[in-house]
């Protein structure tokens, strides 16, 4: 059988995998349950958790693929612009035709000879096909996490994965449980349509504005990363100057330092709290009819409860043992390789502030480098992985021990480790482009670095003035 690799999912991670493998001369067969590329960014995809007002929370230049910069100059594009970007990316690199759309994978099974069988259902009915290896790229935000509370709620109860537009909440008394980025976005949407909006939160959060000194905040200090404690100390002071203390708006004091959990990139929420458009409530204790009881003994009456409670990892078509699943998530070398090295790989199982799609593409380059390396180099790579220790991907940060943080990494530490592993396998420099797209990407990168350096100097100067 000619070597060929199945890629499951045609979102950013699946497209990155297909691009890197085909660029390395490998044969790819893609499977995608939706009718086209884009993954969750396609709001019409039945599995999409997208909503009408959704935009990037990281800026364009820190998020895009390096070899294919976005054509817009908008800093934080909306989901429709991003879907078009992925379609253009797939067409530019001849990826679209490599995927079988409207095809749902039902089982991925390892055969005695080391190949993998992918079973799926699609327009032609049930299919079964052998592949040399399989890359799981079906995303981390598709299986809603739905907590249980005592009692029965008589109103409308739904997870935010099913939310599309605030107009559906018109005139209703709404409670949002959870204050992640999606929950905060939806709260800001809802205040313009609902009778009332409350947010139930268990812990405090750090809020990061989208702009600092007139620039996207995540483009500042993009040069040599500061040590974790120093960066936390500086950025906490700067952010406090811009956003104030969230506890004065009703949030609990955070039980973690800045960057030890994903920050909230939505200071509009604080504006609406300050205007009295919504209010913060404690954690939910239970419900009875339309009444929600809170842990501080108070209660409220609601027509709709939205669960902004996040997602759980879900690879339902493959045996968990194949993924070295431990606790909340698979334990993978560099979040990519199950340590058994049996031809199964995972793309996109990383969360990190600022990792972008380029970080996913570098994962794909690492997989391609491994698959195309000589057998002796592969054996040495496997031996080193087995011998350990594995790289520290935290960058010195002490992440919260939560389910959603179980596969969280520091972007700088992670990208350094991935690039070093790729180079060790004989791969090319991570992120290198080809032709005009690559040259254009490098010019953009240089401009961004110069701008970031100037902005970083401004941050340090402002901090100095604030201390004077």
C-alpha positions as CSV (number, residue, x, y, z in Angstrom):
1,X,0.0,0.0,0.0
2,X,1.3,3.4,-0.9
3,X,2.0,5.5,2.2
4,X,-1.0,7.8,2.9
5,X,-2.2,9.6,6.0
6,X,-5.7,10.4,7.1
7,X,-6.4,13.9,8.5
8,X,-9.6,14.1,10.5
9,X,-11.0,17.6,10.5
10,X,-10.7,20.6,8.1
11,X,-10.4,23.4,10.5
12,X,-7.2,25.4,11.0
13,X,-5.4,22.4,12.6
14,X,-6.5,20.0,9.9
15,X,-5.6,22.4,7.1
16,X,-2.2,23.0,8.7
17,X,-1.6,19.2,8.8
18,X,-2.6,18.7,5.2
19,X,-0.4,21.6,4.1
20,X,2.7,20.5,5.9
21,X,2.4,16.9,4.9
22,X,1.7,17.6,1.2
23,X,4.5,20.1,1.2
24,X,6.8,17.3,2.4
25,X,5.6,15.1,-0.4
26,X,3.3,12.9,1.6
27,X,-0.1,11.6,0.5
28,X,-3.1,13.0,2.5
29,X,-6.8,11.9,2.6
30,X,-8.9,14.3,4.6
31,X,-12.3,13.7,6.4
32,X,-14.6,16.5,7.4
33,X,-18.1,16.2,8.7
34,X,-19.2,19.6,7.5
35,X,-19.7,20.7,3.8
36,X,-16.4,22.6,3.6
37,X,-13.3,23.8,5.3
38,X,-13.2,26.1,8.3
39,X,-14.2,23.9,11.3
40,X,-15.8,25.8,14.1
41,X,-15.3,29.1,12.2
42,X,-18.1,28.0,9.8
43,X,-21.2,29.1,11.7
44,X,-23.3,27.0,9.4
45,X,-21.4,23.9,10.4
46,X,-23.7,21.9,12.7
47,X,-20.8,21.2,15.1
48,X,-19.8,24.9,15.2
49,X,-19.8,26.8,18.5
50,X,-19.6,30.1,16.6
51,X,-22.0,33.0,17.2
52,X,-22.9,36.1,15.1
53,X,-20.8,38.6,17.0
54,X,-17.6,36.4,17.3
55,X,-14.3,37.9,16.4
56,X,-10.7,36.9,17.1
57,X,-9.5,37.6,20.6
58,X,-5.9,37.5,19.5
59,X,-4.8,39.9,16.9
60,X,-4.5,39.1,13.2
61,X,-0.7,39.3,13.0
62,X,-0.2,37.0,16.0
63,X,-2.8,34.5,14.8
64,X,-2.4,34.0,11.0
65,X,-0.3,31.4,9.2
66,X,3.1,33.0,8.5
67,X,3.3,31.9,4.9
68,X,-0.2,33.2,4.1
69,X,-0.9,36.5,5.8
70,X,-4.5,37.7,5.9
71,X,-5.4,40.3,3.2
72,X,-7.4,42.5,5.6
73,X,-5.9,45.2,7.8
74,X,-8.5,44.7,10.5
75,X,-6.8,43.8,13.8
76,X,-9.5,41.5,15.1
77,X,-11.5,40.0,12.1
78,X,-14.9,38.5,12.5
79,X,-15.8,34.8,11.9
80,X,-17.1,35.3,8.3
81,X,-13.8,37.0,7.3
82,X,-11.9,34.1,8.9
83,X,-13.9,31.5,7.2
84,X,-13.1,33.1,3.9
85,X,-9.4,33.2,4.9
86,X,-9.4,29.4,5.5
87,X,-11.2,28.8,2.2
88,X,-8.6,30.9,0.4
89,X,-5.8,29.2,2.3
90,X,-7.1,25.7,1.3
91,X,-7.4,26.8,-2.4
92,X,-4.0,28.5,-2.5
93,X,-2.3,25.3,-1.4
94,X,-4.5,22.8,-3.2
95,X,-6.0,21.3,-0.1
96,X,-9.7,21.5,-0.7
97,X,-9.8,18.6,-3.1
98,X,-8.0,16.4,-0.6
99,X,-10.9,16.3,1.8
100,X,-14.0,14.3,1.7
101,X,-16.7,16.6,3.0
102,X,-20.0,15.7,4.6
103,X,-18.2,12.6,5.9
104,X,-18.3,11.7,9.5
105,X,-15.6,9.4,11.0
106,X,-17.2,6.7,13.2
107,X,-14.1,4.6,14.1
108,X,-10.3,4.7,13.9
109,X,-8.8,1.3,14.5
110,X,-5.2,0.0,14.5
111,X,-4.6,-3.1,12.5
112,X,-2.2,-6.0,13.4
113,X,0.1,-4.9,10.5
114,X,0.4,-1.4,12.0
115,X,-1.9,0.4,9.5
116,X,-5.0,2.1,10.6
117,X,-8.6,1.7,9.3
118,X,-10.8,4.7,9.2
119,X,-14.6,4.0,9.1
120,X,-16.8,6.8,8.0
121,X,-20.3,7.6,6.7
122,X,-20.8,10.1,3.9
123,X,-22.6,10.8,0.7
124,X,-21.7,7.3,-0.6
125,X,-22.8,5.6,2.6
126,X,-20.5,3.7,4.9
127,X,-16.8,3.5,3.9
128,X,-13.8,1.7,5.3
129,X,-10.2,2.6,4.2
130,X,-6.7,1.7,5.3
131,X,-4.1,4.4,6.0
132,X,-0.5,4.4,7.0
133,X,-1.2,6.7,9.9
134,X,-3.9,9.0,11.2
135,X,-3.8,12.7,12.4
136,X,-6.6,13.7,14.7
137,X,-7.4,17.4,14.1
138,X,-11.1,17.5,15.0
139,X,-10.7,20.3,17.5
140,X,-11.0,20.9,21.2
141,X,-14.2,23.0,21.3
142,X,-16.9,20.7,20.0
143,X,-18.0,18.7,23.0
144,X,-19.8,20.9,25.6
145,X,-19.1,20.5,29.2
146,X,-22.5,20.5,31.0
147,X,-22.4,20.6,34.8
148,X,-25.2,19.2,36.9
149,X,-27.0,21.2,39.6
150,X,-29.6,20.0,42.2
151,X,-33.2,20.5,41.2
152,X,-34.9,21.2,37.9
153,X,-34.9,24.4,35.9
154,X,-38.2,25.1,34.2
155,X,-37.0,27.7,31.8
156,X,-34.7,27.5,28.7
157,X,-31.4,25.8,29.5
158,X,-28.7,25.6,26.9
159,X,-25.0,25.6,26.5
160,X,-23.4,28.5,24.8
161,X,-22.2,26.2,22.0
162,X,-25.8,26.4,20.7
163,X,-26.0,30.2,21.1
164,X,-26.0,32.1,17.8
165,X,-27.5,35.6,18.2
166,X,-28.6,37.8,21.1
167,X,-31.9,38.5,19.3
168,X,-33.1,35.1,20.5
169,X,-32.8,36.4,24.1
170,X,-35.0,39.5,23.5
171,X,-37.0,40.5,26.6
172,X,-35.8,37.5,28.7
173,X,-34.2,37.4,32.1
174,X,-30.9,35.7,31.4
175,X,-28.4,34.1,33.7
176,X,-24.9,33.2,32.2
177,X,-23.0,30.6,34.2
178,X,-19.3,31.1,33.7
179,X,-17.2,34.0,32.6
180,X,-14.8,32.8,30.0
181,X,-14.3,34.7,26.8
182,X,-17.4,33.4,25.1
183,X,-19.5,34.0,28.2
184,X,-18.3,37.6,28.4
185,X,-18.9,38.2,24.7
186,X,-22.4,36.9,25.0
187,X,-23.1,39.0,28.0
188,X,-22.0,42.1,26.2
189,X,-24.3,41.1,23.3
190,X,-27.2,40.3,25.5
191,X,-27.5,43.6,27.5
192,X,-28.8,45.3,24.3
193,X,-31.7,42.9,24.0
194,X,-32.7,41.3,27.3
195,X,-34.8,42.3,30.2
196,X,-31.8,41.6,32.5
197,X,-28.5,39.8,32.4
198,X,-26.7,38.3,35.4
199,X,-23.4,36.3,35.4
200,X,-22.7,33.6,37.9
201,X,-19.0,33.1,38.6
202,X,-16.9,30.9,40.9
203,X,-13.5,32.6,40.7
204,X,-12.0,35.9,39.7
205,X,-10.4,36.7,36.4
206,X,-7.7,39.0,34.9
207,X,-9.0,41.3,32.2
208,X,-6.8,42.3,29.2
209,X,-7.8,45.1,26.9
210,X,-7.6,44.5,23.1
211,X,-5.6,47.7,22.7
212,X,-2.7,49.2,24.7
213,X,-1.2,52.5,23.6
214,X,-3.2,52.3,20.4
215,X,-1.9,48.9,19.4
216,X,-3.2,45.3,19.7
217,X,-2.1,44.3,23.2
218,X,-0.7,41.0,22.2
219,X,1.7,42.6,19.7
220,X,3.6,44.3,22.5
221,X,6.9,42.8,23.8
222,X,7.0,40.2,21.0
223,X,10.8,40.0,21.2
224,X,12.8,38.1,23.7
225,X,10.3,36.9,26.4
226,X,10.7,38.1,29.9
227,X,11.0,35.7,32.8
228,X,7.5,34.7,34.0
229,X,7.6,36.4,37.4
230,X,9.0,39.7,35.9
231,X,6.4,39.7,33.1
232,X,3.6,39.0,35.5
233,X,4.7,41.9,37.8
234,X,5.1,44.4,35.0
235,X,2.0,43.5,33.0
236,X,-0.2,43.3,36.2
237,X,0.8,47.0,37.0
238,X,0.2,48.1,33.4
239,X,-3.2,46.3,33.1
240,X,-4.3,47.6,36.5
241,X,-3.6,51.1,35.2
242,X,-5.8,50.5,32.1
243,X,-8.6,48.3,33.5
244,X,-8.7,48.9,37.2
245,X,-9.5,46.3,39.8
246,X,-12.2,43.9,38.6
247,X,-13.2,43.2,42.2
248,X,-14.8,46.7,42.4
249,X,-17.3,45.5,39.7
250,X,-18.3,42.4,41.7
251,X,-15.8,39.8,40.6
252,X,-14.1,37.7,43.3
253,X,-10.3,38.3,43.7
254,X,-8.4,36.0,41.3
255,X,-6.9,32.9,43.0
256,X,-4.1,32.9,40.5
257,X,-1.5,35.3,39.0
258,X,-1.9,36.8,35.6
259,X,-1.3,34.3,32.7
260,X,-1.7,31.3,35.0
261,X,-5.2,30.8,33.4
262,X,-6.5,32.2,30.2
263,X,-7.2,35.9,30.6
264,X,-10.5,37.6,29.6
265,X,-9.9,39.8,26.5
266,X,-13.1,41.8,26.9
267,X,-13.0,45.0,28.9
268,X,-16.4,46.0,27.5
269,X,-17.9,43.7,30.1
270,X,-16.4,46.0,32.8
271,X,-18.0,49.0,31.1
272,X,-21.4,47.4,31.2
273,X,-21.0,46.4,34.8
274,X,-20.1,50.0,35.6
275,X,-23.2,51.2,33.8
276,X,-25.4,48.7,35.7
277,X,-26.4,46.8,32.6
278,X,-25.5,43.5,34.2
279,X,-24.4,42.2,37.6
280,X,-22.2,39.5,39.0
281,X,-23.8,36.7,41.1
282,X,-22.0,33.9,43.1
283,X,-21.8,30.2,42.1
284,X,-25.1,28.3,41.6
285,X,-26.2,26.1,44.4
286,X,-29.3,24.7,42.6
287,X,-32.6,25.6,41.0
288,X,-36.3,25.1,41.5
289,X,-38.6,26.0,38.7
290,X,-37.6,29.4,37.4
291,X,-35.7,30.2,40.6
292,X,-31.9,29.9,40.7
293,X,-30.4,29.6,44.2
294,X,-26.9,30.9,44.7
295,X,-24.3,29.8,47.3
296,X,-24.5,33.0,49.3
297,X,-28.1,32.3,50.0
298,X,-29.6,34.7,47.5
299,X,-31.7,33.8,44.5
300,X,-33.0,35.1,41.2
301,X,-35.8,34.5,38.7
302,X,-34.7,33.7,35.1
303,X,-36.3,32.7,31.8
304,X,-33.0,31.5,30.2
305,X,-29.8,30.0,31.6
306,X,-26.8,29.9,29.3
307,X,-24.0,27.5,30.3
308,X,-20.7,29.2,29.4
309,X,-18.9,26.2,31.0
310,X,-16.5,25.3,28.3
311,X,-15.7,22.1,26.6
312,X,-14.2,18.7,27.2
313,X,-11.7,17.0,24.9
314,X,-13.5,14.5,22.6
315,X,-11.9,11.9,20.3
316,X,-14.9,9.5,20.4
317,X,-13.8,7.3,17.4
318,X,-10.5,6.0,18.8
319,X,-9.7,3.9,21.9
320,X,-8.5,6.1,24.7
321,X,-5.6,3.7,25.4
322,X,-4.2,4.6,22.0
323,X,-3.9,8.2,23.1
324,X,-2.3,7.6,26.5
325,X,-5.3,9.2,28.1
326,X,-4.6,10.2,31.7
327,X,-7.1,12.1,33.8
328,X,-8.6,15.0,31.8
329,X,-6.6,14.7,28.6
330,X,-4.2,12.6,26.6
331,X,-0.6,12.7,27.8
332,X,1.3,13.3,24.6
333,X,4.9,14.3,23.8
334,X,4.7,17.9,22.8
335,X,0.9,17.5,22.9
336,X,1.3,15.6,19.5
337,X,2.8,12.1,19.9
338,X,1.3,9.3,21.9
339,X,4.5,7.8,23.5
340,X,3.8,4.4,21.9
341,X,4.5,5.8,18.4
342,X,2.1,3.6,16.5
343,X,1.2,6.0,13.7
344,X,-1.4,8.1,15.5
345,X,-0.8,11.9,15.9
346,X,-2.8,14.7,17.4
347,X,-3.0,18.3,16.0
348,X,-4.3,21.3,17.8
349,X,-4.5,19.9,21.3
350,X,-2.9,23.0,22.7
351,X,-4.3,26.1,24.4
352,X,-2.0,29.1,24.9
353,X,-2.2,32.9,24.8
354,X,-0.8,34.0,21.5
355,X,0.0,30.6,20.0
356,X,-2.0,31.3,16.9
357,X,-2.4,29.1,13.9
358,X,1.2,29.3,13.1
359,X,1.8,27.4,16.3
360,X,-0.4,24.7,15.0
361,X,1.4,24.7,11.7
362,X,4.7,24.2,13.4
363,X,3.1,21.1,15.1
364,X,2.3,19.9,11.6
365,X,5.8,20.5,10.4
366,X,7.1,18.4,13.3
367,X,4.8,15.5,12.3
368,X,6.0,15.8,8.6
369,X,9.6,15.9,9.7
370,X,9.1,12.8,11.8
371,X,7.3,10.9,9.0
372,X,10.0,11.8,6.4
373,X,13.0,11.2,8.6
374,X,15.2,8.2,8.0
375,X,14.3,5.2,10.1
376,X,17.5,5.5,12.2
377,X,16.6,9.2,13.0
378,X,13.0,8.1,13.9
379,X,14.3,5.4,16.2
380,X,16.6,7.9,17.9
381,X,13.8,10.3,18.4
382,X,11.6,7.6,19.9
383,X,14.4,6.6,22.2
384,X,14.9,10.1,23.5
385,X,11.1,10.5,24.1
386,X,11.0,7.3,26.0
387,X,14.1,8.2,28.1
388,X,12.8,11.6,29.0
389,X,12.5,14.0,30.6
390,X,10.0,15.7,28.4
391,X,10.4,19.5,27.8
392,X,8.9,21.9,30.3
393,X,6.2,23.7,28.4
394,X,5.0,26.0,31.1
395,X,7.6,28.7,30.6
396,X,7.8,29.1,34.4
397,X,4.1,29.7,34.9
398,X,2.1,27.8,37.5
399,X,-1.1,27.0,35.7
400,X,-4.4,26.3,37.5
401,X,-5.2,22.7,38.0
402,X,-8.3,22.8,35.9
403,X,-9.6,20.5,33.2
404,X,-9.4,23.2,30.6
405,X,-5.8,23.9,31.6
406,X,-4.6,20.3,31.4
407,X,-3.2,20.9,27.9
408,X,-2.3,24.5,28.3
409,X,1.2,25.6,27.3
410,X,3.3,28.7,27.3
411,X,3.6,29.8,23.6
412,X,7.3,30.7,23.7
413,X,8.4,27.6,25.6
414,X,6.2,25.4,23.4
415,X,7.3,26.8,20.1
416,X,11.0,26.6,21.1
417,X,10.5,22.9,22.0
418,X,8.7,22.1,18.8
419,X,11.2,23.9,16.6
420,X,14.1,22.2,18.3
421,X,12.4,18.8,17.8
422,X,11.8,19.5,14.2
423,X,15.4,20.6,13.6
424,X,16.6,17.4,15.4
425,X,14.6,15.3,12.9
426,X,16.2,17.2,10.0
427,X,13.2,19.3,9.3
428,X,13.2,22.9,7.8
429,X,13.0,26.0,9.9
430,X,9.6,26.3,11.4
431,X,7.3,28.8,9.8
432,X,9.5,29.3,6.6
433,X,7.3,30.3,3.7
434,X,7.7,29.6,0.0
435,X,7.6,32.0,-2.9
436,X,6.0,35.4,-2.6
437,X,3.8,34.4,0.3
438,X,6.8,33.5,2.4
439,X,8.7,36.7,1.5
440,X,5.6,38.8,2.2
441,X,5.2,37.0,5.6
442,X,8.8,37.8,6.6
443,X,8.4,41.4,5.7
444,X,5.2,41.6,7.8
445,X,7.0,39.9,10.7
446,X,9.9,42.3,10.6
447,X,7.5,45.3,10.6
448,X,5.5,43.8,13.5
449,X,8.7,43.2,15.5
450,X,9.8,46.8,15.0
451,X,6.4,48.1,16.0
452,X,6.2,45.8,19.0
453,X,9.7,47.0,20.2
454,X,8.6,50.6,20.0
455,X,5.4,49.9,21.8
456,X,7.2,47.9,24.5
457,X,9.5,50.9,25.2
458,X,6.4,53.0,25.6
459,X,5.0,50.5,28.1
460,X,8.1,50.6,30.2
461,X,8.2,54.4,30.0
462,X,4.6,54.7,31.1
463,X,5.2,52.3,34.0
464,X,8.2,54.3,35.1
465,X,6.1,57.5,35.0
466,X,3.4,55.8,37.1
467,X,5.9,55.0,39.8
468,X,7.5,58.4,39.9
